[in-house]
């Protein structure tokens, strides 16, 4: 950080609302914030004493940018959009884990039931939930599908499927079904999901008794299991009040020792349907991070009928942006809910803090040890591995770790063209990876770790030298002992440093090594599986999935297709396509 440059830039900041973006030495945005007064807020990062987490952020700031807005509302919206676009590593982000499972009932001629998380994709459908977890949603879906014979297929075929013969689908693909039947089923599902289960239970009990009297004991057992499932679904709901107080979301937060805990309750018809807990390191102002959470949450979840927030929050700007009423109670029922949330947040923070703090300290110690061994910053590290069988389907994976944590969005997979030579494969993947980064002005790592000893290091170094990156990126290799267990790191001079198997660095390197192996092998298996199901018809111009299906159905397989004439093929597909098929299949025969 050029302190004189930063000092001069800080002095020029306006006393206006806006958004600021902190950048690291590579020009990457690592933190986005908003402020009523840009001058005061941004200057506060560079003066005074901060907690450990904020100090860590400031140490990584090399520059900053800012955007002035007319109002604080505009600054808030801009901040959220920049977080979504850049996903800065020091912002508290909830995008990946804030969507919940719902039961989805489509509004189609022949409706379907399914579990869905993206409820904004199909706005015409009805959604019921959210559910505490995917298992609860799937169990409820299974119960509903057992009670109501909606169609199961995403795309209707032209033949009756197994579900029809099992009595779990009405078979609209072949049968004419009165739309009123499905309307009745839909109404029953809505009633059931709203808690009115009496009629359904009565109907199932009658069917169970009838099946038992007819000595259909397996069917009777099925109905008995349905009743037990209904009972479980009903009993799993937590009543917080005897009377029906409507639908609302309640969120509150608690901070301590550099962490922010957020707790929430989603209440529907006086019943808690789901509880929400988040615990994240805190790098900025707690209330602003909490507001950021709320906006990210409602990006992925439906709007609340009402939102209940703590009294000490300034909600003027939030109320301008979120399209539903916000309450800040001082007493009564809503205040009781807020108190529950705050207590839950405090409890969750106390329970999880020691574990998370311990994990963070271990990771930080591992990075410190790696930096010391490398004598070079190794905060962003890329690892490579390849996978093949006798030179076939040769692939490589590149995994990226930053501050000891995987950056899965930055992972890369490569199909290689160098056969079964590990040395040539290493050269190819290193060249392709860093030539592309240089061409696109992408983010280069601090270090590279290859899974192998001197031979792999030498191959990678040859390419880095050619790209003039040897002085920029630190190259090291994982060295194995006689028992094929990693026990040392080797540098480009052939020097090795033993790794203590009880050290935090050893456990971090093991996790990294396992991850790069997993990614490479998974990709290799995927390509092999795809090749095994590939057909020669896939490469013929004019033959898509439907025509391929029609040809195989008409002739029974590739062997019979090869025996067919152009005239025979033209009975199934257009003549031009038939000629393409005939020529391709007979070229295949000649090649053999």
Secondary structure, 3 states (H helix, E strand, C coil): CCHHHHHHHHHCCCCCCEEEEEECCCCCEEEEEEECCHHHHHHHCCCCCCCHHHHHHHHCCCEEEEEECCCHHHHHHHHHHHHHHHCCCCCCCCHHHCCCCEEEECCCCCCCEEEECCCCCCCCCEEEECCCCHHHHHHHHHHHHHHCCCCCCCCCCCCCCHHHHCCCCCCCCCCCCCHHHHHHHHHHHHHHHCCCCHHHHHHHHHHHHHHHHCCCHHHHHHHHHHHHHHHHHHHCCEECCCCCCCCEEEEEEEEECCEEEEEEEEEECCEEEEEEEEEEECCCCHHHHHHHHHHHHHHHCCCCCEEECCCCCCCHHHHHHCCCEEECCCCCHHHHHHHHHHHHHHHHHHHHHHHHHHHHHHHHHHHHHHHHHHCCCCCEEEEEEEEEECCEEEEEEEEEEECCEECHHHCEEEECCCCCCHHHHHHHHHHHHHHHHHHCCCCCCCEEEECCCHHHHHHHHHHHHHCCCCCCCEEEEEEECCCCCEEEEECCCCCEEECCCCCHHHHHHHHHHHHHHHHHHHHHHHHHHHHHCCCHHHHCCCCCHHHHHHHHHHHCCHHHHHHCCHHHHHCCCCHHHHHHHHHHHHHHHHHC
